[in-house]
Amino acid sequence: MELLYPDYKSTRLRAPRRERIQLPRVSTELTGPALWDSRVAPGDHDLTRQHDGEPLGERIIVHGRVLEAGGRPVPETLVEVWQCNAAGRYRHQGDQHPAPLDPNFTGLGRCITGADGSFAFVTVKPGAYPWGNHHNAWRPAHIHFSVFGRAFAQRLVTQMYFPGDPLFAQDPIFNSAGADAERLVAAFDLDRTEPEWALAYRWDVVLARTPFEHG
Amino acid sequence: MASPTPPQTVGPFFSIGLPWDDGPEVVARGSDGAIALRGTVCDGEGAPVPDAIVETWQEDPPPPARGFGRCPTDGDGRWQIVTRKPAAAGDEAPHVAVAVFARGLLDRVPTRIYFGDEEQANAADPLLSSLEPDRAATLIAAAEDGGYRFDIHLQGDRETVFFSF
């Protein structure tokens, strides 16, 4: 994938320019870290219950599966998420957006996928927020996802978006994915909503096949 | 059949979600055989990248180590991971797999750390020997006090060799 996307200004001095090298033999990268139990505590999947009170915002369930291209589920793998609060503010000293912090929201979640590759988080819908990339630039609401898979070669960090966001057209990060950008958009999932409690979105993460399966 | 989900940048605020207190210690600092891998992540103008995170993977540290390390860069672009030097595997010289993430990188960039004091093994390594010497040199960490120095140049004359799979 082309890493230089000039509309996203930070790529200009950071995207490698030289051709990437195909390893003559992929070896070390065919395996990857596993045995994640010690990294996840009970309740880490619920971002609304990490403080004394409940965070403000629209409570949502975000669920899906981690799969490999071809459809094979990836069980027992770590999924990490981070996000801003419902007002569009990250709990990070570098975030200067003048929107309120929420004392009841950190914005960090972790879980390990089930036997069928499934994951589920409970959180609040993140807000949109401005950033300095271009005049009047706003990031569409999104949740950052980090996924490991079976092999270090499959390592993926990406962002999940919400359907119908009017900010997509002006967001260079979303549009850097080109025709595949729609793959980053979750589907509203009425079946997984919980009446009187939470709306739900479904989003599957599909990892590249491990290199030894190519061809 | 679904194509892979596209990657997206980690952005500037990944420190909410990715670092672990013990992430930089694949093995305990000061334990038998522990070495430090350290360096600076630089952009195309040679400026340090203070919002990158370096992850490493190797198979062979015995339990309870798990072979995986992660360390965000500090305000000066520096990172350090404490691990053990891996063994050679077949005709491949000892190496550690690396993934670098940063604001402004749309995807993680994979590379490898080889070791400067393994000249014989490096000379026979199928990857290093396939590269021009000045390119291969970007993958070789220099031995220094207590460890090895591996600077990562995302761009520019000394751009590190990055891989596709």
Chai-1 contact restraints between the chains, C-beta under 6 A:
chainA,res_idxA,chainB,res_idxB,connection_type,confidence,min_distance_angstrom,max_distance_angstrom,comment,restraint_id
A,M1,B,D107,contact,1.0,0.0,6.0,A-B,restraint_1
A,L3,B,L106,contact,1.0,0.0,6.0,A-B,restraint_2
A,S10,B,R103,contact,1.0,0.0,6.0,A-B,restraint_3
A,S10,B,G104,contact,1.0,0.0,6.0,A-B,restraint_4
A,T11,B,G104,contact,1.0,0.0,6.0,A-B,restraint_5
A,L13,B,D43,contact,1.0,0.0,6.0,A-B,restraint_6
A,L13,B,G44,contact,1.0,0.0,6.0,A-B,restraint_7
A,L13,B,E45,contact,1.0,0.0,6.0,A-B,restraint_8
A,R14,B,D43,contact,1.0,0.0,6.0,A-B,restraint_9
A,R14,B,A102,contact,1.0,0.0,6.0,A-B,restraint_10
A,R14,B,G104,contact,1.0,0.0,6.0,A-B,restraint_11
A,R14,B,L105,contact,1.0,0.0,6.0,A-B,restraint_12
A,R14,B,L154,contact,1.0,0.0,6.0,A-B,restraint_13
A,P16,B,L154,contact,1.0,0.0,6.0,A-B,restraint_14
A,P16,B,Q155,contact,1.0,0.0,6.0,A-B,restraint_15
A,P16,B,E159,contact,1.0,0.0,6.0,A-B,restraint_16
A,P16,B,F162,contact,1.0,0.0,6.0,A-B,restraint_17
A,R17,B,Q155,contact,1.0,0.0,6.0,A-B,restraint_18
A,R18,B,E159,contact,1.0,0.0,6.0,A-B,restraint_19
A,R20,B,F162,contact,1.0,0.0,6.0,A-B,restraint_20
A,R20,B,F163,contact,1.0,0.0,6.0,A-B,restraint_21
A,R20,B,S164,contact,1.0,0.0,6.0,A-B,restraint_22
A,I21,B,V161,contact,1.0,0.0,6.0,A-B,restraint_23
A,I21,B,F163,contact,1.0,0.0,6.0,A-B,restraint_24
A,Q22,B,S164,contact,1.0,0.0,6.0,A-B,restraint_25
A,L23,B,F163,contact,1.0,0.0,6.0,A-B,restraint_26
A,P24,B,P126,contact,1.0,0.0,6.0,A-B,restraint_27
A,P24,B,L127,contact,1.0,0.0,6.0,A-B,restraint_28
A,P24,B,S130,contact,1.0,0.0,6.0,A-B,restraint_29
A,R25,B,P126,contact,1.0,0.0,6.0,A-B,restraint_30
A,V26,B,F165,contact,1.0,0.0,6.0,A-B,restraint_31
A,T28,B,A97,contact,1.0,0.0,6.0,A-B,restraint_32
A,E29,B,A97,contact,1.0,0.0,6.0,A-B,restraint_33
A,T31,B,E59,contact,1.0,0.0,6.0,A-B,restraint_34
A,P33,B,R66,contact,1.0,0.0,6.0,A-B,restraint_35
A,P33,B,F68,contact,1.0,0.0,6.0,A-B,restraint_36
A,A69,B,P4,contact,1.0,0.0,6.0,A-B,restraint_37
A,G70,B,M1,contact,1.0,0.0,6.0,A-B,restraint_38
A,E80,B,G17,contact,1.0,0.0,6.0,A-B,restraint_39
A,W82,B,I16,contact,1.0,0.0,6.0,A-B,restraint_40
A,W82,B,G17,contact,1.0,0.0,6.0,A-B,restraint_41
A,Y90,B,F13,contact,1.0,0.0,6.0,A-B,restraint_42
A,H92,B,F13,contact,1.0,0.0,6.0,A-B,restraint_43
A,H92,B,I16,contact,1.0,0.0,6.0,A-B,restraint_44
A,G94,B,P12,contact,1.0,0.0,6.0,A-B,restraint_45
A,G107,B,I16,contact,1.0,0.0,6.0,A-B,restraint_46
A,L108,B,I16,contact,1.0,0.0,6.0,A-B,restraint_47
A,L108,B,G17,contact,1.0,0.0,6.0,A-B,restraint_48
A,F152,B,W57,contact,1.0,0.0,6.0,A-B,restraint_49
A,F152,B,A97,contact,1.0,0.0,6.0,A-B,restraint_50
A,A153,B,F165,contact,1.0,0.0,6.0,A-B,restraint_51
A,R155,B,A99,contact,1.0,0.0,6.0,A-B,restraint_52
A,R155,B,R108,contact,1.0,0.0,6.0,A-B,restraint_53
A,L156,B,P7,contact,1.0,0.0,6.0,A-B,restraint_54
A,V157,B,V10,contact,1.0,0.0,6.0,A-B,restraint_55
A,T158,B,T5,contact,1.0,0.0,6.0,A-B,restraint_56
A,T158,B,P7,contact,1.0,0.0,6.0,A-B,restraint_57
A,T158,B,Q8,contact,1.0,0.0,6.0,A-B,restraint_58
A,Q159,B,Q8,contact,1.0,0.0,6.0,A-B,restraint_59
A,S176,B,L106,contact,1.0,0.0,6.0,A-B,restraint_60
A,A177,B,P6,contact,1.0,0.0,6.0,A-B,restraint_61
A,D180,B,P6,contact,1.0,0.0,6.0,A-B,restraint_62
A,R183,B,T5,contact,1.0,0.0,6.0,A-B,restraint_63
A,V205,B,T5,contact,1.0,0.0,6.0,A-B,restraint_64
A,V206,B,A2,contact,1.0,0.0,6.0,A-B,restraint_65
A,V206,B,P4,contact,1.0,0.0,6.0,A-B,restraint_66
A,V206,B,T5,contact,1.0,0.0,6.0,A-B,restraint_67
A,A208,B,P4,contact,1.0,0.0,6.0,A-B,restraint_68
A,P211,B,F165,contact,1.0,0.0,6.0,A-B,restraint_69
